[in-house]
Amino acid sequence: MPYKEIKVEKLYYSIGEAAELLDVPVSTVRFWENEFSILKPMKNKKGNRMFTQTDLRNLRIIHQLLKEEGMTLSGARKKLSEKWEETSYKFEINESLQKIKSLLLELKDNI
């Protein structure tokens, strides 16, 4: 069985790392922070934004609503404020299905 390196998750991510994970410009992450109240990254003494895992999850939900589902900013804001539980649940399902898909594709490649 091949060796698989354990994926280490950091406690805090910089805005550049968050933008890279989402494949969007840093300015987009800054803009979303101003537009959506669920994004509240911590700031260090220098004023640099430090995103937690929860912040990254919220960013991925916003990214999915805006980029993949094609919602407007006001539509996404409204959906997040009124139907947060439903949106979060659908996001979790989507994430699980993506992981299953990648696992199945990996199995297919190894056959």
C-alpha positions in Angstrom: 0.0 0.0 0.0 1.5 3.4 -1.0 2.4 5.9 1.6 0.0 8.8 1.9 1.1 11.9 3.7 -1.3 13.2 6.3 -2.9 16.5 5.3 -2.1 19.1 8.0 -4.7 21.8 8.5 -3.6 25.1 9.7 -5.4 27.1 12.4 -5.3 30.4 10.5 -4.9 31.2 6.8 -3.9 34.5 5.3 -6.1 36.3 2.8 -3.8 35.2 0.0 -4.0 31.6 1.0 -7.8 31.9 1.2 -8.0 33.4 -2.2 -5.7 30.7 -3.7 -7.9 28.0 -2.2 -11.0 29.5 -3.9 -9.1 30.4 -7.1 -10.3 34.1 -6.9 -8.3 37.3 -6.6 -7.5 38.7 -3.1 -9.6 41.8 -3.9 -12.7 39.5 -4.3 -12.2 38.0 -0.8 -11.9 41.6 0.6 -15.0 42.6 -1.2 -17.0 39.6 0.0 -15.9 40.4 3.6 -17.5 43.8 3.3 -20.6 42.5 1.6 -21.4 39.5 3.8 -21.9 39.7 7.6 -21.0 36.1 8.2 -17.4 36.8 7.2 -15.5 38.1 10.3 -11.9 37.2 10.0 -9.6 38.0 12.9 -6.8 40.6 12.4 -3.4 40.4 13.8 -1.4 43.3 15.3 -0.3 44.3 11.8 -4.0 44.3 10.6 -3.6 41.3 8.4 -6.7 39.2 8.1 -6.5 35.7 9.5 -9.1 33.3 8.3 -10.2 30.2 10.4 -11.6 27.0 9.0 -15.1 28.4 9.7 -14.3 31.5 7.7 -13.0 29.4 4.8 -16.2 27.2 4.9 -18.3 30.4 4.8 -16.2 31.7 1.9 -16.7 28.4 0.0 -20.5 28.7 0.5 -20.4 32.3 -0.8 -18.3 31.2 -3.7 -20.7 28.4 -4.6 -23.7 30.7 -4.5 -22.1 33.5 -6.5 -19.9 31.6 -9.0 -21.4 28.2 -9.4 -25.1 28.9 -8.9 -24.9 32.4 -10.6 -26.7 34.3 -7.8 -26.4 38.0 -7.5 -24.9 39.6 -4.4 -28.3 40.7 -3.0 -29.8 37.2 -3.7 -26.9 35.5 -2.0 -27.1 37.9 1.0 -30.9 37.2 1.2 -30.5 33.5 1.0 -27.7 33.4 3.7 -29.8 35.6 6.1 -33.1 33.8 5.6 -32.1 30.2 4.9 -28.7 29.7 6.5 -29.5 26.2 7.8 -30.7 25.0 4.4 -27.8 26.6 2.5 -25.3 25.1 4.9 -26.9 21.7 4.7 -26.9 21.8 0.8 -23.2 22.8 0.9 -22.3 19.9 3.1 -24.1 17.5 0.8 -22.3 19.0 -2.2 -18.9 18.7 -0.5 -19.6 15.0 0.4 -20.6 14.2 -3.1 -17.5 15.9 -4.5 -15.3 13.8 -2.2 -17.1 10.6 -3.2 -16.7 11.5 -6.9 -12.9 12.1 -6.5 -12.6 8.9 -4.6 -14.4 6.9 -7.3 -12.3 8.6 -10.0 -9.1 7.7 -8.1 -10.3 4.1 -7.8 -11.1 4.0 -11.5 -7.6 5.2 -12.4 -6.0 2.5 -10.1 -7.9 -0.3 -11.8 
